């Protein structure tokens, strides 16, 4: 038989173990809920991929079928790779290198449509290519730059994508010299207002904050006639985040 002091100690031990198990079960459930939320947000973002982009890409490809069959074939392969990546059963995260590769395919297709009207600048530090980022976190920003910034601008427009190494962080910017936007409209898009015509801006902002904390939300600099610059900060290493 246990002495009273031994029994009390056993009760305390059992209570502590029960509390520990309960706490871990709650953490596991929270983690599972977070994963389900992230997956739902990625599905929602896929649903926002512009049908106009798909139609315009296929139309551009068709325009080369007779005049330049080899170019049409190359563009069709780019289109297939882009859609395969965008709709693949991917995890929550990918590498910056993979995300940029998909963006390059997207821009090749848009350049086939815009021709010399669309200029692209891409500067990426090699050190940040392996950094883990949320899946499809940059492509919507580039699509917004083309669709809302440059499509309505007469003449030539430029999209600049820069990824820099800043010690413990990777600093990414997507900038266009297009028509710009009303800052209030951008604020509403970031707040998740579905009435605002924006490709996934609020979705990307929410996923960055969920993954890395509120300090890592999107920063948008814009104004009518002033172009738009979207800044993304990502820690190089974060607990539980890996491609």
Secondary structure, DSSP 4 states (H G I P E B T S, - for coil): ---HHHHHHHHHHHHHHHHHHHHHHHHHHHHHHHHHHHHHHHHHHHHTS-HHHHHHHHHHHHHHTTT-HHHHHHHHHHHHHHHHHHTS---SEEEHHHHHHHHHHHHHHHHHHHGGGEEEEEEE-GGGTT-EEETTSSHHHHHHIIIIIITTSSS-EEEEEEEEEETTEEEEEEEE-SS---HHHHHHHHTT-TTS--SSHHHHHHHHHHHH-GGGS-EEEE-TTS-EEEEEEEES--TT---
